[in-house]
């Protein structure tokens, strides 16, 4: 786990930007946003958990873009989330 954290930290430092998706978006809209981000060389994204369908969207983003994009969750308030 330590090596993975180091790689993630390095990716954030290298790119210098974390795109944050927050709001009422469909899963398709979130995937479209991710495609646009990647097309513009922004491969680090956070989906806040107060976004509609956040967990499902995060899962789908990781499945579809896992090798190209670092995907994380934001606005995490409990360990269960």
Secondary structure, DSSP 8 states (H G I E B T S, - for coil): -HHHHHHHHHHHHHH---EEE-SS--HHHHHHHHHHHHHTT--EEEEETTSTTHHHHHHHHHHHHTTT-EEEEES--STT-
